[in-house]
Amino acid sequence: MFKKALILSLSFLTVMGFFYSTSSVEAAIAYDYEYVTQSAYPSSLAPNATTDVWLDIKNTGTATWYTEMAAWSGSSSNINVVRLGAGSQYGNNNQKRDYNSEFHNSSNWLSNNRPAAINCTGGAVGCIGVAPGEIGRFGFSIKAPSTPGVYKAYFTPVADGITWMKDIGIYWQITVTSDNSQSGNSQQSGGAAISVTSLSITPSTTFSIRSGDISYFTAAATYSNGTVQDVTDIVAWEVIYNTGTGVVDADGRFIAGGIGTCKVRASFAGKVVESGTILITSL
């Protein structure tokens, strides 16, 4: 009798596990996206200052992403709005998914952990849904912390009440300064300025990467006295679009976006260098 009950219990758990797993997979397929682009990081902010930012992503799932407009209009009794949630697995221990963000701006965030709901690209008036294949936009503002420093504000899309979408570590780097001073681009040696003679980045050759995947770039500056310095964290990084898209952060981390080709460019001390062609492929 005990053996029979044990077998029945294990069978029930197996069946429930199958349904749970199937449900999770179905939700992931229904609510999926492709990173398109985002607004640039602000150069610097004063303590407690605010800056407007936006993120564009493409609906590659099977479900329509409903906006706050849909919920307000009462279009359906079962509207599940797609919003941007605070936090990411890539954040620090206090910035995990769904935390109360230190970048919360009470003037336009929905709540401490939800800065904005999805909208049609450009915030079209009357938009109630972003259909599969269309591009949606999250637009909101970030409030800088009160203490000077370099911060990262992480976010992850979520279909509230259904599922979190994939987490690729989307963030804005926020530099909070107490003044407008900038570091120089030259070194000093015995009172004489040493200039940058060349700039290089790695990888510099053509490579392919899947949409949503990450690649890391590094930058090195060679000075007129023959020394070489790792300047990955202080060069100005940007993506040069062709048919593909992506984003590169201040640490040289490149996140592949739309399918096609693009390049990464680094600028420092009057020197500019580009990577080889980056081929972005489908998932």
Backbone as CSV, one residue per row, in Angstrom:
resi,resn,N_x,N_y,N_z,CA_x,CA_y,CA_z,C_x,C_y,C_z
1,MET,0.840,-1.209,0.000,0.000,0.000,0.000,0.877,1.263,0.000
2,PHE,1.919,1.231,0.867,2.812,2.389,0.931,3.532,2.598,-0.398
3,LYS,3.970,1.464,-0.996,4.679,1.546,-2.274,3.771,2.100,-3.357
4,LYS,2.512,1.687,-3.348,1.557,2.177,-4.347,1.312,3.671,-4.177
5,ALA,1.185,4.115,-2.913,0.952,5.539,-2.640,2.148,6.364,-3.067
6,LEU,3.360,5.811,-2.836,4.580,6.523,-3.226,4.649,6.687,-4.733
7,ILE,4.305,5.619,-5.463,4.322,5.671,-6.928,3.329,6.690,-7.440
8,LEU,2.139,6.729,-6.835,1.110,7.695,-7.237,1.578,9.124,-6.968
9,SER,2.235,9.345,-5.830,2.717,10.682,-5.482,3.787,11.145,-6.452
10,LEU,4.720,10.224,-6.763,5.778,10.575,-7.706,5.206,10.853,-9.092
11,SER,4.203,10.100,-9.480,3.575,10.307,-10.780,2.906,11.674,-10.833
12,PHE,2.223,12.049,-9.724,1.552,13.349,-9.660,2.569,14.485,-9.774
13,LEU,3.694,14.348,-9.031,4.718,15.384,-9.077,5.341,15.496,-10.456
14,THR,5.522,14.354,-11.115,6.086,14.360,-12.468,5.172,15.076,-13.432
15,VAL,3.868,14.784,-13.327,2.886,15.426,-14.205,2.835,16.920,-13.946
16,MET,2.819,17.308,-12.653,2.779,18.733,-12.312,4.038,19.438,-12.796
17,GLY,5.185,18.760,-12.665,6.426,19.343,-13.145,6.409,19.539,-14.645
18,PHE,5.788,18.590,-15.350,5.684,18.703,-16.811,4.842,19.908,-17.191
19,PHE,3.682,20.055,-16.527,2.811,21.191,-16.841,3.471,22.514,-16.491
20,TYR,4.185,22.560,-15.361,4.860,23.803,-14.968,5.941,24.151,-15.985
21,SER,6.724,23.134,-16.380,7.784,23.356,-17.353,7.217,23.805,-18.685
22,THR,6.141,23.143,-19.107,5.503,23.506,-20.371,4.982,24.931,-20.330
23,SER,4.370,25.310,-19.177,3.831,26.658,-19.024,4.931,27.699,-19.100
24,SER,6.085,27.413,-18.473,7.203,28.349,-18.487,7.744,28.533,-19.889
25,VAL,7.858,27.424,-20.626,8.356,27.494,-22.001,7.399,28.280,-22.872
26,GLU,6.095,28.015,-22.713,5.088,28.723,-23.509,5.133,30.218,-23.234
27,ALA,5.325,30.600,-21.960,5.390,32.019,-21.605,6.616,32.672,-22.223
28,ALA,7.745,31.925,-22.225,8.974,32.461,-22.802,8.826,32.682,-24.303
29,ILE,8.095,31.774,-24.975,7.871,31.913,-26.414,6.907,33.068,-26.692
30,ALA,5.875,33.168,-25.876,4.869,34.222,-26.076,5.459,35.607,-25.835
31,TYR,6.340,35.728,-24.845,6.895,37.028,-24.480,8.424,36.993,-24.648
32,ASP,8.841,37.312,-25.852,10.267,37.359,-26.159,10.552,38.656,-26.911
33,TYR,11.818,39.084,-26.923,12.140,40.347,-27.582,13.544,40.322,-28.161
34,GLU,13.772,41.273,-29.033,15.096,41.504,-29.606,15.501,42.928,-29.253
35,TYR,16.674,43.069,-28.659,17.175,44.397,-28.318,17.397,45.184,-29.607
36,VAL,16.925,46.437,-29.644,17.111,47.294,-30.817,18.131,48.388,-30.518
37,THR,17.796,49.292,-29.610,18.734,50.357,-29.234,18.220,51.059,-27.980
38,GLN,19.051,51.916,-27.408,18.654,52.691,-26.242,19.326,54.053,-26.304
39,SER,18.830,54.988,-25.510,19.431,56.319,-25.465,20.831,56.230,-24.868
40,ALA,21.671,57.200,-25.209,23.058,57.199,-24.748,23.142,57.453,-23.247
41,TYR,24.242,57.014,-22.649,24.481,57.327,-21.246,24.701,58.828,-21.107
42,PRO,24.165,59.450,-20.070,24.450,60.877,-19.861,25.926,61.058,-19.521
43,SER,26.531,62.162,-19.980,27.962,62.377,-19.736,28.253,62.477,-18.244
44,SER,27.451,63.235,-17.532,27.574,63.338,-16.078,26.341,64.051,-15.542
45,LEU,26.035,63.795,-14.278,24.881,64.415,-13.634,25.284,64.951,-12.269
46,ALA,24.641,66.026,-11.862,24.815,66.530,-10.511,24.027,65.634,-9.556
47,PRO,24.382,65.589,-8.281,23.625,64.785,-7.319,22.129,65.131,-7.354
48,ASN,21.287,64.091,-7.404,19.824,64.202,-7.401,19.242,64.812,-8.680
49,ALA,20.073,65.029,-9.693,19.561,65.540,-10.970,18.859,64.401,-11.724
50,THR,18.024,64.744,-12.704,17.317,63.738,-13.482,17.727,63.815,-14.947
51,THR,17.578,62.708,-15.644,17.867,62.655,-17.078,16.852,61.750,-17.763
52,ASP,16.398,62.114,-18.944,15.438,61.316,-19.695,16.158,60.228,-20.480
53,VAL,15.626,59.013,-20.439,16.198,57.892,-21.170,15.083,57.121,-21.868
54,TRP,15.450,56.283,-22.823,14.476,55.435,-23.501,15.148,54.169,-24.007
55,LEU,14.341,53.128,-24.182,14.803,51.828,-24.658,13.819,51.307,-25.697
56,ASP,14.336,50.883,-26.864,13.509,50.281,-27.914,13.806,48.789,-28.008
57,ILE,12.762,47.959,-27.992,12.918,46.524,-28.189,11.853,46.038,-29.159
58,LYS,12.157,44.974,-29.881,11.246,44.417,-30.881,10.525,43.202,-30.314
59,ASN,9.233,43.128,-30.513,8.423,42.005,-30.052,8.654,40.811,-30.976
60,THR,9.406,39.816,-30.504,9.663,38.614,-31.296,8.897,37.406,-30.750
61,GLY,7.970,37.656,-29.828,7.145,36.584,-29.291,5.851,36.441,-30.077
62,THR,4.904,35.733,-29.497,3.614,35.503,-30.161,2.483,36.310,-29.539
63,ALA,2.733,36.928,-28.408,1.695,37.693,-27.705,1.852,39.192,-27.961
64,THR,0.745,39.898,-27.965,0.769,41.360,-28.070,1.185,41.949,-26.727
65,TRP,2.023,42.967,-26.772,2.427,43.674,-25.558,1.447,44.818,-25.328
66,TYR,0.647,44.737,-24.293,-0.329,45.785,-24.023,0.283,46.942,-23.245
67,THR,-0.213,48.138,-23.518,0.270,49.351,-22.885,-0.648,49.746,-21.733
68,GLU,-0.241,50.769,-20.997,-1.111,51.286,-19.941,-2.412,51.814,-20.539
69,MET,-2.330,52.315,-21.780,-3.515,52.823,-22.459,-4.578,51.744,-22.575
70,ALA,-4.144,50.499,-22.834,-5.083,49.391,-22.957,-5.777,49.130,-21.630
71,ALA,-4.991,49.200,-20.544,-5.572,48.972,-19.221,-6.550,50.080,-18.850
72,TRP,-6.184,51.330,-19.171,-7.050,52.464,-18.845,-8.344,52.421,-19.653
73,SER,-8.247,51.975,-20.907,-9.419,51.998,-21.782,-10.403,50.881,-21.490
74,GLY,-9.963,49.917,-20.657,-10.854,48.811,-20.349,-11.093,47.917,-21.540
75,SER,-10.078,47.790,-22.415,-10.222,46.993,-23.626,-10.490,45.531,-23.331
76,SER,-10.009,45.054,-22.214,-10.199,43.659,-21.848,-10.115,43.537,-20.341
77,SER,-10.798,42.541,-19.801,-10.751,42.313,-18.356,-9.492,41.530,-17.977
78,ASN,-8.731,41.072,-18.999,-7.549,40.266,-18.722,-6.295,40.884,-19.350
79,ILE,-6.188,42.209,-19.281,-5.031,42.891,-19.840,-3.815,42.679,-18.937
80,ASN,-2.743,42.189,-19.525,-1.471,42.066,-18.816,-0.484,43.010,-19.468
81,VAL,-0.209,44.105,-18.790,0.627,45.160,-19.359,2.099,44.768,-19.314
82,VAL,2.827,45.078,-20.397,4.273,44.861,-20.434,4.953,46.120,-19.919
83,ARG,5.772,45.955,-18.917,6.459,47.075,-18.284,7.953,46.780,-18.190
84,LEU,8.710,47.789,-17.839,10.134,47.630,-17.578,10.314,47.496,-16.076
85,GLY,10.938,46.414,-15.653,11.139,46.179,-14.236,12.543,46.559,-13.798
86,ALA,12.673,47.016,-12.571,13.981,47.384,-12.043,14.777,46.132,-11.710
87,GLY,16.086,46.172,-12.001,16.973,45.097,-11.588,17.321,44.097,-12.668
88,SER,18.347,43.281,-12.390,18.858,42.290,-13.329,19.767,41.332,-12.593
89,GLN,19.930,40.149,-13.152,20.876,39.193,-12.574,22.319,39.707,-12.661
90,TYR,22.551,40.686,-13.543,23.888,41.230,-13.724,24.187,42.384,-12.761
91,GLY,23.184,42.829,-12.012,23.401,43.907,-11.060,24.103,43.413,-9.807
92,ASN,24.410,44.331,-8.893,25.037,43.905,-7.647,24.009,43.222,-6.746
93,ASN,24.429,42.813,-5.557,23.551,42.032,-4.674,22.291,42.776,-4.267
94,ASN,22.315,44.115,-4.344,21.149,44.901,-3.968,20.309,45.313,-5.173
95,GLN,20.680,44.842,-6.362,19.996,45.259,-7.586,19.392,44.091,-8.351
96,LYS,19.007,43.067,-7.651,18.416,41.928,-8.341,17.008,42.273,-8.813
97,ARG,16.496,41.456,-9.674,15.226,41.711,-10.347,14.092,42.051,-9.376
98,ASP,13.379,43.126,-9.677,12.191,43.565,-8.936,12.500,44.312,-7.636
99,TYR,13.717,44.840,-7.495,14.045,45.571,-6.273,13.534,47.019,-6.366
100,ASN,13.469,47.699,-5.232,13.094,49.113,-5.204,14.314,49.937,-5.598
101,SER,14.278,50.508,-6.787,15.461,51.120,-7.379,15.874,52.428,-6.715
102,GLU,17.191,52.607,-6.566,17.732,53.865,-6.058,17.659,54.970,-7.099
103,PHE,17.307,54.630,-8.340,17.194,55.615,-9.416,15.742,56.044,-9.647
104,HIS,14.871,55.622,-8.746,13.444,55.925,-8.844,13.200,57.430,-8.881
105,ASN,12.415,57.862,-9.855,12.023,59.269,-9.965,10.513,59.336,-9.757
106,SER,10.101,59.818,-8.617,8.679,59.790,-8.246,7.792,60.606,-9.182
107,SER,8.396,61.501,-9.966,7.583,62.355,-10.838,7.005,61.610,-12.033
108,ASN,7.662,60.517,-12.478,7.088,59.829,-13.638,7.222,58.304,-13.635
109,TRP,7.774,57.710,-12.583,7.804,56.247,-12.518,6.436,55.724,-12.079
110,LEU,6.090,54.526,-12.503,4.840,53.908,-12.096,4.904,53.483,-10.633
111,SER,6.066,53.010,-10.205,6.296,52.607,-8.822,7.808,52.540,-8.610
112,ASN,8.237,52.174,-7.395,9.665,52.118,-7.102,10.416,51.093,-7.942
113,ASN,9.704,50.070,-8.459,10.362,49.019,-9.227,9.835,48.889,-10.660
114,ARG,9.037,49.879,-11.103,8.507,49.875,-12.460,8.580,51.300,-13.023
115,PRO,9.636,51.606,-13.801,9.748,52.964,-14.331,8.735,53.310,-15.400
116,ALA,8.353,52.336,-16.237,7.461,52.673,-17.353,6.837,51.429,-17.950
117,ALA,5.734,51.638,-18.654,5.105,50.576,-19.437,5.514,50.749,-20.896
118,ILE,5.356,49.698,-21.673,5.697,49.750,-23.089,4.764,50.713,-23.819
119,ASN,5.261,51.315,-24.883,4.442,52.172,-25.731,4.878,51.963,-27.161
120,CYS,4.086,52.456,-28.089,4.498,52.397,-29.482,5.769,53.223,-29.659
121,THR,6.604,52.856,-30.613,7.847,53.581,-30.848,7.558,55.065,-31.037
122,GLY,8.232,55.873,-30.249,8.014,57.309,-30.329,6.842,57.775,-29.483
123,GLY,6.188,56.837,-28.773,5.079,57.220,-27.901,3.835,57.674,-28.643
124,ALA,3.431,56.933,-29.673,2.262,57.314,-30.474,1.012,57.425,-29.606
125,VAL,0.240,58.475,-29.812,-0.970,58.716,-29.029,-2.016,57.660,-29.361
126,GLY,-2.629,57.089,-28.339,-3.698,56.122,-28.550,-3.234,54.698,-28.733
127,CYS,-1.941,54.448,-28.674,-1.412,53.091,-28.848,-1.835,52.225,-27.667
128,ILE,-2.435,51.079,-27.932,-2.844,50.184,-26.844,-2.111,48.856,-26.879
129,GLY,-1.314,48.611,-27.926,-0.599,47.342,-27.983,0.513,47.341,-29.014
130,VAL,1.571,46.592,-28.721,2.685,46.398,-29.651,2.609,44.954,-30.123
131,ALA,2.218,44.747,-31.360,1.999,43.413,-31.905,3.320,42.712,-32.209
132,PRO,3.309,41.392,-32.334,4.521,40.671,-32.730,5.111,41.247,-34.014
133,GLY,6.416,41.455,-34.019,7.093,42.039,-35.173,7.260,43.539,-35.084
134,GLU,6.524,44.199,-34.178,6.610,45.645,-34.031,7.623,46.016,-32.944
135,ILE,8.025,47.284,-32.961,8.988,47.787,-31.977,8.267,48.651,-30.945
136,GLY,8.553,48.398,-29.692,7.966,49.179,-28.606,9.034,49.978,-27.887
137,ARG,8.602,50.978,-27.143,9.544,51.858,-26.446,9.162,52.050,-24.982
138,PHE,10.169,52.010,-24.105,10.022,52.417,-22.710,10.694,53.783,-22.588
139,GLY,9.966,54.779,-22.141,10.525,56.104,-21.953,10.268,56.583,-20.535
140,PHE,11.300,57.065,-19.856,11.145,57.505,-18.468,12.361,58.357,-18.103
141,SER,12.487,58.739,-16.863,13.654,59.503,-16.424,14.288,58.819,-15.218
142,ILE,15.586,58.998,-15.111,16.365,58.425,-14.017,16.822,59.555,-13.105
143,LYS,16.709,59.338,-11.811,17.188,60.321,-10.842,18.547,59.867,-10.317
144,ALA,19.543,60.742,-10.379,20.886,60.398,-9.927,20.935,60.289,-8.403
145,PRO,21.733,59.372,-7.868,21.933,59.305,-6.419,22.541,60.606,-5.890
146,SER,22.484,60.788,-4.601,22.978,62.031,-3.994,24.488,62.029,-3.775
147,THR,25.101,60.846,-3.823,26.539,60.735,-3.580,27.303,60.594,-4.897
148,PRO,28.347,61.414,-5.140,29.133,61.291,-6.376,29.701,59.886,-6.543
149,GLY,29.778,59.434,-7.788,30.293,58.104,-8.085,29.798,57.636,-9.439
150,VAL,30.172,56.427,-9.825,29.727,55.832,-11.086,28.785,54.683,-10.758
151,TYR,27.573,54.738,-11.292,26.539,53.767,-10.989,26.018,53.112,-12.270
152,LYS,25.363,51.971,-12.103,24.696,51.310,-13.219,23.245,51.042,-12.838
153,ALA,22.345,51.536,-13.672,20.910,51.355,-13.438,20.414,50.234,-14.352
154,TYR,20.139,49.063,-13.766,19.745,47.875,-14.525,18.223,47.733,-14.624
155,PHE,17.774,47.178,-15.766,16.351,46.964,-15.985,16.119,45.696,-16.819
156,THR,14.930,45.102,-16.650,14.543,43.902,-17.395,13.059,44.001,-17.760
157,PRO,12.679,43.741,-19.011,11.257,43.778,-19.393,10.473,42.670,-18.697
158,VAL,9.205,42.954,-18.388,8.351,41.972,-17.720,6.913,42.116,-18.202
159,ALA,6.270,40.985,-18.445,4.833,40.969,-18.709,4.193,40.742,-17.350
160,ASP,3.764,41.808,-16.706,3.299,41.710,-15.326,2.136,40.735,-15.193
161,GLY,2.266,39.856,-14.203,1.240,38.856,-13.969,1.441,37.587,-14.774
162,ILE,2.442,37.596,-15.695,2.678,36.420,-16.535,4.107,35.904,-16.393
163,THR,5.090,36.714,-16.835,6.468,36.242,-16.805,7.462,37.386,-16.981
164,TRP,8.642,37.211,-16.433,9.762,38.084,-16.755,10.315,37.653,-18.102
165,MET,10.764,38.597,-18.902,11.390,38.257,-20.173,12.876,38.013,-19.954
166,LYS,13.583,37.628,-21.010,14.998,37.284,-20.872,15.785,38.466,-20.315
167,ASP,16.799,38.156,-19.570,17.615,39.163,-18.880,18.978,39.231,-19.549
168,ILE,19.252,40.317,-20.289,20.550,40.479,-20.959,21.380,41.589,-20.313
169,GLY,20.933,42.063,-19.178,21.721,43.068,-18.457,21.643,44.463,-19.042
170,ILE,20.454,44.906,-19.417,20.281,46.250,-19.964,20.486,47.273,-18.841
171,TYR,21.303,48.281,-19.115,21.497,49.310,-18.091,21.968,50.617,-18.696
172,TRP,21.872,51.665,-17.882,22.480,52.965,-18.189,23.548,53.219,-17.137
173,GLN,24.704,53.699,-17.575,25.738,54.086,-16.622,25.522,55.538,-16.243
174,ILE,25.464,55.793,-14.959,25.199,57.127,-14.434,26.423,57.618,-13.665
175,THR,27.036,58.683,-14.156,28.194,59.269,-13.493,27.748,60.521,-12.747
176,VAL,27.846,60.476,-11.437,27.429,61.598,-10.595,28.684,62.333,-10.128
177,THR,28.767,63.618,-10.455,29.941,64.413,-10.094,29.535,65.609,-9.238
178,SER,30.496,66.081,-8.455,30.241,67.263,-7.629,30.701,68.531,-8.327
179,ASP,31.434,68.373,-9.467,31.869,69.516,-10.265,31.962,69.067,-11.711
180,ASN,32.366,69.942,-12.588,32.439,69.643,-14.015,33.854,69.362,-14.502
181,SER,34.765,69.068,-13.578,36.148,68.812,-13.985,36.249,67.519,-14.756
182,GLN,37.145,67.479,-15.741,37.366,66.303,-16.564,38.840,65.925,-16.490
183,SER,39.098,64.626,-16.587,40.484,64.174,-16.578,41.132,64.450,-17.918
184,GLY,42.451,64.688,-17.909,43.167,64.999,-19.143,43.428,63.767,-19.981
185,ASN,43.824,63.995,-21.231,44.110,62.913,-22.152,45.599,62.759,-22.412
186,SER,46.447,63.389,-21.614,47.887,63.265,-21.796,48.556,63.051,-20.457
187,GLN,49.739,62.481,-20.498,50.522,62.268,-19.301,51.617,63.331,-19.246
188,GLN,52.259,63.429,-18.090,53.367,64.378,-17.930,54.634,63.615,-17.579
189,SER,55.736,63.999,-18.140,57.019,63.371,-17.831,58.093,64.455,-17.818
190,GLY,58.596,64.762,-16.630,59.633,65.768,-16.500,59.179,67.123,-16.993
191,GLY,57.850,67.440,-16.819,57.325,68.728,-17.232,56.892,68.772,-18.689
192,ALA,57.198,67.745,-19.482,56.826,67.722,-20.903,55.617,66.814,-21.103
193,ALA,54.684,67.262,-21.925,53.488,66.471,-22.191,53.823,65.281,-23.069
194,ILE,53.221,64.143,-22.742,53.372,62.934,-23.540,52.037,62.678,-24.216
195,SER,52.027,62.642,-25.510,50.780,62.520,-26.256,50.482,61.077,-26.650
196,VAL,49.210,60.853,-26.985,48.786,59.546,-27.475,49.118,59.461,-28.965
197,THR,49.859,58.427,-29.339,50.244,58.278,-30.747,49.347,57.313,-31.510
198,SER,48.735,56.362,-30.789,47.830,55.424,-31.459,46.862,54.814,-30.463
199,LEU,45.765,54.313,-31.011,44.725,53.690,-30.201,44.316,52.389,-30.883
200,SER,44.160,51.330,-30.116,43.748,50.043,-30.686,42.661,49.417,-29.836
201,ILE,41.824,48.583,-30.468,40.795,47.858,-29.732,40.863,46.376,-30.086
202,THR,40.426,45.555,-29.164,40.379,44.107,-29.334,38.993,43.615,-28.907
203,PRO,38.317,42.763,-29.716,38.751,42.232,-31.009,38.662,43.294,-32.112
204,SER,39.582,43.226,-33.056,39.612,44.205,-34.145,39.194,43.594,-35.477
205,THR,39.079,42.263,-35.496,38.735,41.579,-36.750,37.244,41.281,-36.825
206,THR,36.784,40.903,-37.999,35.379,40.556,-38.219,34.994,39.324,-37.398
207,PHE,33.805,39.360,-36.784,33.309,38.178,-36.079,31.786,38.186,-36.107
208,SER,31.192,37.044,-35.800,29.735,36.933,-35.770,29.271,36.684,-34.345
209,ILE,28.028,37.105,-34.057,27.455,36.980,-32.719,25.947,36.896,-32.855
210,ARG,25.302,36.131,-31.998,23.852,36.006,-32.046,23.173,37.199,-31.371
211,SER,22.028,37.571,-31.876,21.254,38.658,-31.273,20.992,38.360,-29.803
212,GLY,21.283,39.339,-28.941,21.087,39.173,-27.507,22.320,38.700,-26.766
213,ASP,23.333,38.188,-27.516,24.566,37.735,-26.874,25.517,38.908,-26.613
214,ILE,26.551,38.647,-25.847,27.465,39.695,-25.388,28.901,39.394,-25.808
215,SER,29.614,40.424,-26.220,31.046,40.325,-26.509,31.737,41.499,-25.800
216,TYR,32.970,41.294,-25.392,33.682,42.328,-24.639,34.838,42.904,-25.456
217,PHE,34.890,44.229,-25.532,35.976,44.932,-26.215,36.910,45.551,-25.177
218,THR,38.187,45.627,-25.531,39.151,46.346,-24.715,39.858,47.372,-25.596
219,ALA,40.368,48.420,-24.974,41.071,49.472,-25.723,42.418,49.745,-25.069
220,ALA,43.417,50.021,-25.912,44.764,50.326,-25.415,45.316,51.549,-26.137
221,ALA,45.914,52.467,-25.378,46.524,53.674,-25.946,48.037,53.555,-25.858
222,THR,48.707,53.902,-26.952,50.166,53.935,-26.971,50.614,55.396,-26.949
223,TYR,51.520,55.726,-26.023,51.973,57.104,-25.844,53.312,57.344,-26.535
224,SER,53.634,58.613,-26.689,54.847,59.005,-27.414,56.132,58.560,-26.729
225,ASN,56.067,58.192,-25.461,57.252,57.690,-24.761,57.360,56.168,-24.826
226,GLY,56.436,55.553,-25.599,56.488,54.112,-25.793,55.652,53.294,-24.826
227,THR,55.068,53.919,-23.814,54.246,53.183,-22.852,52.873,52.887,-23.441
228,VAL,52.269,51.816,-22.939,50.935,51.400,-23.377,50.030,51.359,-22.157
229,GLN,48.837,51.914,-22.284,47.889,51.973,-21.165,46.557,51.361,-21.569
230,ASP,45.996,50.541,-20.680,44.642,50.027,-20.892,43.667,51.168,-20.617
231,VAL,42.936,51.600,-21.650,42.020,52.739,-21.506,40.572,52.326,-21.765
232,THR,40.291,51.042,-21.560,38.949,50.504,-21.832,37.861,51.303,-21.134
233,ASP,38.116,51.683,-19.879,37.088,52.349,-19.076,37.000,53.854,-19.313
234,ILE,37.929,54.431,-20.097,37.892,55.886,-20.262,37.754,56.346,-21.710
235,VAL,37.763,55.407,-22.659,37.495,55.815,-24.049,36.003,56.068,-24.208
236,ALA,35.623,56.736,-25.285,34.210,56.923,-25.633,33.826,55.821,-26.621
237,TRP,32.956,54.925,-26.202,32.518,53.811,-27.043,31.216,54.176,-27.767
238,GLU,31.042,53.685,-28.977,29.778,53.843,-29.690,29.648,52.747,-30.744
239,VAL,28.404,52.514,-31.149,28.128,51.530,-32.195,27.840,52.263,-33.494
240,ILE,28.482,51.832,-34.569,28.244,52.388,-35.897,27.308,51.445,-36.627
241,TYR,26.054,51.859,-36.804,25.038,50.990,-37.390,25.196,50.858,-38.899
242,ASN,24.868,49.693,-39.401,24.674,49.474,-40.829,23.282,48.880,-40.971
243,THR,23.189,47.572,-41.159,21.873,46.928,-41.164,21.547,46.315,-39.813
244,GLY,22.553,46.186,-38.950,22.345,45.622,-37.627,22.479,46.679,-36.549
245,THR,22.081,46.327,-35.336,22.138,47.268,-34.221,22.754,46.598,-32.992
246,GLY,23.021,47.393,-31.997,23.559,46.895,-30.745,23.873,48.059,-29.835
247,VAL,24.421,47.768,-28.680,24.807,48.824,-27.747,26.122,48.410,-27.095
248,VAL,26.980,49.383,-26.836,28.231,49.115,-26.137,28.312,50.058,-24.948
249,ASP,28.611,49.511,-23.776,28.621,50.344,-22.577,30.010,50.898,-22.291
250,ALA,30.118,51.625,-21.209,31.374,52.308,-20.881,32.494,51.351,-20.516
251,ASP,32.174,50.085,-20.267,33.187,49.084,-19.948,33.592,48.270,-21.169
252,GLY,33.072,48.636,-22.356,33.404,47.894,-23.564,32.556,46.666,-23.787
253,ARG,31.461,46.507,-23.030,30.580,45.350,-23.214,29.598,45.634,-24.343
254,PHE,29.622,44.806,-25.374,28.746,44.972,-26.539,27.611,43.960,-26.459
255,ILE,26.355,44.448,-26.559,25.184,43.579,-26.599,24.613,43.632,-28.004
256,ALA,24.579,42.504,-28.681,24.083,42.452,-30.050,22.580,42.681,-30.091
257,GLY,22.147,43.491,-31.056,20.726,43.811,-31.175,20.114,43.231,-32.432
258,GLY,19.661,44.114,-33.341,18.991,43.682,-34.555,19.922,42.961,-35.513
259,ILE,19.371,42.017,-36.256,20.138,41.194,-37.184,20.707,42.045,-38.317
260,GLY,21.973,41.791,-38.674,22.637,42.541,-39.732,24.093,42.782,-39.368
261,THR,24.654,43.877,-39.863,26.056,44.181,-39.575,26.207,45.565,-38.945
262,CYS,27.250,45.711,-38.152,27.580,46.992,-37.531,29.046,46.945,-37.121
263,LYS,29.534,48.026,-36.534,30.900,48.096,-36.025,30.889,48.804,-34.674
264,VAL,31.961,48.630,-33.933,32.146,49.347,-32.671,33.300,50.329,-32.857
265,ARG,33.120,51.551,-32.377,34.132,52.596,-32.510,34.546,53.093,-31.128
266,ALA,35.855,53.359,-30.979,36.382,53.924,-29.740,37.117,55.220,-30.056
267,SER,36.940,56.234,-29.193,37.594,57.530,-29.383,38.286,57.932,-28.087
268,PHE,39.526,58.451,-28.236,40.271,58.866,-27.050,41.427,59.773,-27.470
269,ALA,41.544,60.923,-26.815,42.662,61.847,-27.035,42.857,62.184,-28.509
270,GLY,41.761,62.357,-29.219,41.842,62.726,-30.628,42.068,61.557,-31.571
271,LYS,42.182,60.343,-31.045,42.367,59.151,-31.862,41.062,58.371,-31.941
272,VAL,40.783,57.841,-33.129,39.550,57.077,-33.350,39.900,55.762,-34.036
273,VAL,39.328,54.673,-33.568,39.575,53.369,-34.177,38.266,52.582,-34.207
274,GLU,38.081,51.785,-35.261,36.872,50.972,-35.407,37.224,49.490,-35.441
275,SER,36.273,48.674,-35.017,36.444,47.231,-35.086,36.203,46.744,-36.502
276,GLY,36.434,45.467,-36.705,36.032,44.857,-37.954,34.512,44.746,-37.979
277,THR,33.954,44.277,-39.063,32.505,44.139,-39.183,31.983,43.088,-38.203
278,ILE,30.905,43.443,-37.511,30.237,42.518,-36.591,28.979,42.014,-37.269
279,LEU,28.879,40.710,-37.472,27.710,40.101,-38.109,26.790,39.565,-37.030
280,ILE,25.597,40.136,-36.920,24.632,39.711,-35.907,23.642,38.756,-36.557
281,THR,23.542,37.556,-35.995,22.677,36.511,-36.546,21.471,36.302,-35.643
282,SER,20.531,35.506,-36.111,19.310,35.228,-35.338,19.632,34.343,-34.158
283,LEU,18.672,34.258,-33.227,18.846,33.458,-32.023,18.973,31.993,-32.379
